[in-house]
Structure formats: C-alpha cells, structure tokens
Amino acid sequence: MTGNAKKAANLSVRADLLEEARAYKINLSQTLEAALQVELKKRHEDEWREQNKEAIAAYGRHIERHGVFSDNYRTFMRED
C-alpha cells in the first residue's frame, strides 16, 4: 500500500467533540492522520530506544571513563 492510499475506518468519537469539530469545520481525517503520525513517531522512537538501551548505556559508561573526542580540543568550560 502506498503512503497516500486511503482506507475507510469506522471510529467512535465523543459527541461533544464531534459537534465542536464540525462547528470549526475541522477535517477529521486530516486531523486524525496528523495525530497518528505524531503518535507513531513517538512509538518508533521509544521502540528504538528500548532496542538500543544496552548500547546507549555502554556508550555512556565509555564517555564517563574516557570523555569525548573533543575534550582535548575545546576551549570553553575548561576547569584549569
């Protein structure tokens, strides 16, 4: 299925929200799609973090022990 293909979906929405959305002429399909994109992006990011948490923790430990590459080159925030 392509990214632009549309498929009908039956949804239940609180009556008061639906009435107000219609009063403001809000495009329900467009609004739902935008909200789903935001939620799916968040879920994908959470899933990625979970899948990579061991590597992230290992990198953090490495930085704590050895610092970062640029530590020897930066000229700001030095405690000399």
N, C-alpha and C positions, 0 to 999 in steps of 0.2 A: 504494500500500500504506500503510495506517495505521501509526502508531507502535507500536501494540500487537499487530499481526498477527504470528503466529509462523510460522516455516517450519522444517521439519526440515533438519538438516545432519549429514553424516557426518564425524566427526573421528577423528583418531588421537591418543591420549594415552599417555604413558609408563605402563606397567602399575603401577609402584610408586606413582606419583602418584594414579592412579585408585583403587587399593586403599585408600590412606590417606584420600583424599577421601570415599570411601564409608564408611570406618570412622567418620569425623567427621560423617557424614550431610550433607555439603556438597551443595547443589543446584548441579549442574554448569551447567545452562542459565543460572541466575541469576548465577552467578559469571562465566561467560563474557561474558554481556551487560554486566555491570558493567565488566569489564576492557576490553571493546571500546569502551564509551563513553569511558573514560579515554584509551585509545589514539587513538581518532578525534578527540577534543577536542584532544589534543596535535598530531596531524597537521594539523587545520584551523588551529590557531594557527600552526604552522610555515609552512604554505602562505600564510596571511595575511601573516606577517612577510616572507616571500620576495617576495610580490606587491607589498608596500608598502615594501620596503627603501630605494628611492630617495627616497621622500617622507620616510621616517623620518630618513635621513641628511641631507636638505636641512633638515629642521626642527632637527636637532642643530646644523648649521652656523649656522643663523639664531640659535639660542639662544646659541651661543658668541660670535657677533658682537654681538648686541643684548641679551642677557639675556632674562629673562622679564618679563611684565607686572607681576608683583607685586614685583619687585626694589625699586622706589621706595617701596613701602608697608610692607614687612615691617620689624619692629623687632628681630628676633632675628638672630644670627650676622652682625651688621654689623661690618665692619672699618674703623671710623672712626678 
